[in-house]
Amino acid sequence: MIIGVPKEVKDQEWRVGIVPSGVKALVDAGHKVLVQAQAGEGSSMPDAEYKEAGAEIVGSAEVVWKRADMIVKVKEPVQQEIPHFRPGLVLFTYLHLAPIPDLTDALLKEKVAGIAYETVTDHQRGLPLLTPMSEVAGRMSVQVGAAYLEKEKGGRGVLLGGVPGVPPAKVVIIGGGVVGTNAAKIAAGMGADVTIIDVNLNRLRELDDIFGGVVRTQASNSYSIARATAEADLVIGGVLIPGASAPKLVTRQMVSRMKKGSVIVDVAIDQGGCIETAKPTTHSNPAYTVDGVVHYCVTNMPGAVPHTSTLALTNATFPYVMKLASVGAKSAIKSDEGIRQGVNTYDGHVTYKAVAESQKRPSVNVADLI
Ligand SMILES: NC(=O)c1ccc[n+]([C@@H]2O[C@H](COP(=O)([O-])OP(=O)(O)OC[C@H]3O[C@@H](n4cnc5c(N)ncnc54)[C@H](O)[C@@H]3O)[C@@H](O)[C@H]2O)c1
């Protein structure tokens, strides 16, 4: 198989889909890997390392997309990449299609097999390709939130951990999954007063065991969320309903009742956000203020720490890349339940139910198409 690795073009996105060690393994297995010049530069992985691993370095994105059977990327394609779509192309990347009907239209029109990292499942029906980036974003959310709580960044001027004689900041984390747990770990480590809100009581039990009382847990409902957010210095949104748009759990009215200079980091913004006043931002212009509350809503947070993120991501994605290359996409989709769950578009159809429901389109079971 010819595998193409284009340089990411999304604003401030420095990650890359395959690292040199992955290229070597693919080339050793008899595949060809085309890497766009400087694709790994932003992750401190220069062309020379890719070349040494056996990649062919290609000057333009257009040639990479044109010659490859399968494109391995990081983020969903942006406008300028859409003209590269063509029938038969396999696209393995984060897609986050639910809030982007235009991209869905383009994938359907060109009959691209769009396999989304975020819906591939493992044997425990977990989301193994979302986990590493959620770990990064969850840990980063506290680092970023602490910075925006500083006065000169528009915050209340609150130190997350407080000092002896001054209480710490109140951090409210909505969603106690991977993002939420990693955020809680860092926030508690910095000495903050941390509450995690989740709808899944069993998850709250696990969190209670994991954190041993250092972190408070709270069942999710609009009453508990309104109360907790009104008292919070930092609110972190980490809710997920797989493949679907995030529910707007913090309403505009709740935001208006938050303390002036408090901070919201809506990590779930890549699925539309779980805060009503959240809208997607970029690393170039990451934050804005509504009702005196600072909102940080960057859709690709891990892009800010590309070296760590690229290694964490490719550790998880690479076994799937190898499988898709070795047996071919169609066989891999047929034989591997986890990869099948990742297929969001195939042969002109939406094949992931939650995406179809979010966009009010029909969906088809991919097993009926192959
Ligand atoms: N912005 C970024 O750069 C970035 C990076 C990584 C992940 N994310 C996003 O962060 C979000 C969370 O990811 P994750 O890996 O932690 O997901 P996860 O599945 O591990 O956790 C989601 C949690 O939300 C909880 N939940 C669902 N409905 C809820 C409700 N009504 N109230 C409270 N909790 C509820 C679930 O029970 C679950 O514990 C996803 O949207 C993911 O795409 C964003």
The ligand as a Gaussian input file, in Angstrom:
#p B3LYP/6-31G(d) Opt

LIG

0 1
 N      -10.183000      20.331000      22.570000
 C       -9.288000      19.374000      22.417000
 O       -8.182000      19.612000      21.960000
 C       -9.613000      17.961000      22.828000
 C       -8.600000      17.013000      22.980000
 C       -8.953000      15.728000      23.432000
 C      -10.286000      15.409000      23.684000
 N      -11.236000      16.367000      23.480000
 C      -12.652000      16.123000      23.741000
 O      -12.919000      16.080000      25.149000
 C      -14.169000      15.419000      25.336000
 C      -14.060000      14.394000      26.471000
 O      -13.235000      13.318000      26.060000
 P      -12.908000      12.074000      27.009000
 O      -11.878000      11.271000      26.326000
 O      -12.662000      12.518000      28.393000
 O      -14.297000      11.283000      26.945000
 P      -14.764000      10.109000      27.967000
 O      -15.757000       9.291000      27.224000
 O      -13.587000       9.443000      28.577000
 O      -15.494000      10.914000      29.116000
 C      -16.696000      11.586000      28.916000
 C      -17.422000      11.610000      30.231000
 O      -18.575000      12.467000      30.061000
 C      -19.550000      11.920000      30.906000
 N      -20.878000      12.464000      30.589000
 C      -21.716000      12.166000      29.568000
 N      -22.863000      12.856000      29.682000
 C      -22.726000      13.632000      30.806000
 C      -23.577000      14.548000      31.472000
 N      -24.787000      14.839000      31.013000
 N      -23.112000      15.133000      32.594000
 C      -21.873000      14.876000      33.078000
 N      -21.045000      13.998000      32.503000
 C      -21.464000      13.378000      31.376000
 C      -19.462000      10.417000      30.672000
 O      -20.119000       9.684000      31.668000
 C      -17.945000      10.238000      30.670000
 O      -17.451000       9.912000      31.960000
 C      -14.510000      14.818000      23.968000
 O      -15.428000      15.656000      23.294000
 C      -13.201000      14.831000      23.244000
 O      -13.367000      14.834000      21.827000
 C      -10.920000      17.617000      23.055000

